[in-house]
Amino acid sequence: MSEEAAPQPVGESIDGPPARRPAREALEGRHIHVVPFDVDLHARDVYDASHGPGGEALWTYLFAGPFPDEVTFRRYYAEAAQKPDPLLYALVDARTGEAVGHATYMRIEPANRVIEVGNILYTPALARSAAATEAMYLMMRHAFEDLGYRRYEWKCNALNAPSRRAALRLGFTFEGEFLQHMIVKGRNRDTAWFALLDRDWPRARAAFEAWLAPENFDGDGRQKRRLEDLREEM
């Protein structure tokens, strides 16, 4: 008589409805507003801030750009702004009203409750600022708390050291590299994968909110405590 087969391992049962697709709605913070990209409102600001001396380096790891002129830029972004995935947002300085970058939700999979943030462009006015961190916090919070996703992804060219550092600082976990994953602008791209899961979001949120609090900055706008250190203490 044959022995009874041992039960095969399976994943935990997941209940509940699919996540919702993100809509073209604004996410407003103290420093930054994440708003649907409108070419008429945002293209000139982003083009001017991302082209000219030193601007070319901003586009090295993005799929498009830099652009030869504003007409070409506007044509590309007019089309990009209409797509549901990637869903393009302008990052607008809450104080000046100027668009200082952009980001997208992409690879949106409501059935699997997985969504990615990507195509992130920070112009010099936004890079390494509280507003830049707040933009990522607002998009994460919306994905987990309003839309019901359980996995939030960040991917980048494996050679893009600043992006890799940013992912870890923001609380993502490095999961590995996909070798020869893409050909981008005629060059090989190995892709580094990072993710933040819904079970890790409460601690990440607490750290973001503690870091973004006005009392965490001195009179010159310098941070008193690092985001990574606050998250470790949560």
Summary of the structure (lengths in Angstrom):
residues: 234
radius of gyration: 19.5
end to end distance: 55.5
largest distance: 79.6
contacts: 660
relative contact order: 0.13
helix: 34%
strand: 28%
